[in-house]
Amino acid sequence: MRDLRYFVAVAEELSFTRAAGRLFIAQPSLSKQIRHLETSLRVALFDRDHRTVALTSAGAALLPQARQIIEQWEAAQHAVAAATATQRRTLTVGFHTRIGRGLIPAVTARMGRDVPEWRLLFRQIAWGDPTVGLASGEVDVAVAWLPVPATGELAWKVVATEDRWVALSADHRLAVRTEIALAELADEPFIALPTSAGALREFWLGNDERARPACVVAEAETAEEAIEAVASGLGLVLLAAGNAEIYQRDDLVCRRVVGLAPSELAVIWRAGDDRRAVRTFIEACERCLCGPGTV
């Protein structure tokens, strides 16, 4: 299904560069997957040169079928999710980093009052999946940081906006500062999300606003792995202001970074999933984090 989604994106954009941006993945990864699909089908789907991309006759024949297959698969996922939810009445909530912010008890209380037949199950998803488990159907909703892939398959609402901070080992030379300018981090080693995280990786490296890309010395699959790497002195990592408090420990410090746009925490769900439990969860997140006195 991933290969077909990638094929449709390239076919509609007729540009690997634009399609990669639309899918929030690196262009080499996209090209590799398209080659994989072509090898599997034993046919060329695109005519390529340095300037243009065009569908071959085989690619043109595949395009409407691929769209139909994707639509049918998404309908099947929704049907299975609805049937399973009816039986178990469990709403699985995905997250990349610890949620905190008083959200879990507030949402649990609201769900218990408005949809008492449902229970919440929280599941951490590795950073390598930028859809936070929603694309695979592993979770029903997610509370996670933007950006997420803008493929039209996901919908979201921002529920909190927080400054980006940086985590450093307690003995780092910049640990004595109360704030750190982004330019001062230009030559510092950074711990990155996996390359499969796409635009989310770039955002948490600060590459969206750096003069040149961050120096990456290691990758981490989870926030816990990244924090351990920072504490050991291997490198630095950006994190949201609220997470600076959540992941606080004696062997590292967190400082606000000046010169970076803030991060956005969102509640995310599959577009078209209008189950009452999903709507209630979304509303509960909004009430908890977007009420009076919140950022």
N, C-alpha and C positions, 0 to 999 in steps of 0.2 A: 504494500500500500504506500509506503514511503517513496519507493521508486516511481510509482505512478503519479503521486502528488508532485514530485520533483519534475517529472516529464511534463505534466500539465502546466506547471509554472513557466518552464522554459518555452513551451509551445505557445503560450499566451503572450509572453513578453518578447519572444524571439531575441532574447539576449540572456546569456548566462550571468552577466553582471547584475542586471536588473532582477532576474529571477532569484539569485542568491540573496540580494537585499530584501526582497519580498519574503523569502523563507527564513531569514535571519540565520543563514549558514555561510560558511566560507565558500568562495567560488570553486577552489580545487575539490572540496568535498562534494559539491553539486556535480561537477564534471565527472568525478569518479563514479557516483551513483548512476548517472545517465549511461556511462560506458558499461556499467554492470547490467543495466536493463537491456541495452543493445546486445550484449553478449548472451544474455539469457534468451532473448528472442531471436538471436542470430540474424539480425538485420540492422541497418543504420536507420536511425529515426530522424537525424538532422544532417543537413549539409552545412559544414562549417568552414569558414575561412577567418582571416584576421579581423575582418570588419563586419561580416554578416552571419546570421544564423537563419536557416530556412528548414521547414519540414520536408522530409522526403515523402514519397507517396505512401510508404509504410507508416510513417509518423502521422500523416494526415488521416489514414485509416484508423490508427490507434486512438487518436485524440477523443472522438465522441464516445468510444467504448470506455476509455480510461475515466472520463468524467462520470459516466453512468456507474461504473464499478465503484468509484469513490463515494458517490451518492448512496448507492445501495449498502455499502459497508457502514457508512455513518448512520443510516437508518437502522441497520441491524444492531449496531452498538447501542443506539438509543433504546431500541426495543428490549435488548437484553438487560440494559441498566434499569429500565423501568420495571421489567418483570422481576429482576433480582431484588430491587428496592421494595417492591410490593411484598415479597416473601420475607425479607429480613428486616425491612424498615431501618436500615443502617445507612447513614450519609457519611461517606468517607471523605475526609478533608486532607488535601495534600499541602505540604509546605517544604521549603528549602531550608530555611533557618528558623530557629525557635520563634514562636509568634509573640508571646509575652503581651505587654501593653494592657493587661486585664481582659483581653479579648475572649479567651477560652471560657472562663467562668460566666462572663456576661452573655455570650452566645448560647452556652449550654442552658443557662437559666431561661433565656427567651425561647429556645426550642422546646424545653420542657413544658413551658406554659402554653405555647401556641400549637405545637405538633407533638404532644406527649408520646405518641406511638413510635416516634423516631428516636434513635440514639446516634450520637456522633462518634466516629472513629477517626483518629488523627494518624496520618502516615507521612513520615519524612521521605522525600524523593531526592535522589542525588542531583546535583547541579547539572549533570550532563543532559538531563531532560528539561529543556526550557519551557515545556508545556506543563510542568509540575504534575505529571501523571495523568493529565486530562486527555491527551491524544490517544493514549493506550487504553483508556477506560479504567485505569487502576484506581482513580479517585473520581468523586462526583463534583467537587468544588475545590478551590485552592485559595490559600492566602499567601501571596508571594509578591516579590518585587518585579516591577516592570523594567525592561520591556519583555513581552512575550511575543511569539511569532504571530504576525498580523496576516494570517491566512484566511480569515473569515470564519474559521471553525471555533474561535474562542471569543467570548465577550467578557468585559471586566468593568469594575468601578473602582476608582481610587478612593481609599478610605483613610489614608494618612500620607503626609508629606514630611520628610525628615532630611536634615542636612547629612551629607556624606562625611564620615570621619575616617581616620586611619588608625589601625592597630599596630603598635610597635612593641618590641621586647622592652622590658623595664630598663635595661641598660643601654638602649639606643641613644645616640647623641642628641636626637631631637625630642627625647622623652621629657626633657625639662621644659619644653615650650608648652604654652596653653593653647595656641593655634599654630597651624603650619600652612604656609602658602603652597599651592599646587606646584609651583615652579621649583620649590625646594625638594620635591620628591622625584624630580626628573631622572636622576641617576640612581635612585634607590631600587634594590631588587624587590620584585613583587611576586606574591603567590596568586595564581590565576585559576579561574574556573576552567573546566575542560573545554577544548575547542568546540565540541558539539553544543555547548551552551550558546554559541553564536553571539548575537548582539548583547546578551546578558553578560557574557564574559568581558566584552569591550567596555560596557558601562561600569562594571566593578573594578576595572583597571584604570578608569578615568580617561580612557583613550578618546572619548567623545569630546574632551576639552583640552587634551595635552597638545603641546607643540610637536611632540614625537611620541610614538608608542612606548608604553611602559616596558621596562626590562623584566622579563618573566624568567624566574629561576626554578619554578616548580608549579605543579597543578594540584588542586585538591578537589575531591569529589563532594565533600560536605563542609559546612561551616566549622565543624569540630576539627576536621583535619587541618583546615586553614589556620585556626587559632593555635593548634599545637605547633605548626610550622613557624608561626610568628613568635611564639614564646621561646622556641629553640634558637631564635636569631637568624633563621634561614631567610626571611624576607618580611615584607609588609603586606597588609591587606586592607582594602577599603571596606567599610561597613556603615550601615545606617546608624544615626544617633541613638535610636532606641535600642539597637542591638549592642551598642557599646556598653550599655548598662547590663544587658542580659548576659553577655559573655565576659563580664568583668572577672579578673583574677589577679593574683599578686605578682605574677611574672610577666605581665604586659600592661601597657597603658594605651588609652585611646584619646586622640586629639582631633578637634574639628579641623577640616581642611578648607582653607579660604581659596576661592576661585573655582569651585565646583558647583554645578547646579544640584539641587536637592534630589533625593530619591523618592520614588512613589510606591507605596504599599497598596496592593489592590486585592479585592476579592474577585476571583476568576471562575468562570464556568463555561460549559460547552454551549455555544450559541444554539438557541432553540430548545434548551432544556428548561421547561417552564413548570416543573413539578413544584408543588406547594412547599415541600421541605427546602428545596433549593432557593426559592424566593424568600422564604422566612430566614434562611441563613444569611443571604445577601443583606436583607433589611436589618438584621441583628448586628452585622458588622458595621453597617453605616451608622446605626444609632450609637454603637459603642465608641467608635473612633471618629465620627464626624459630628458628634453632638457639641453643645456649648463648651467652650474652653479647650477644645482640641485643635491641633494644627490642621 
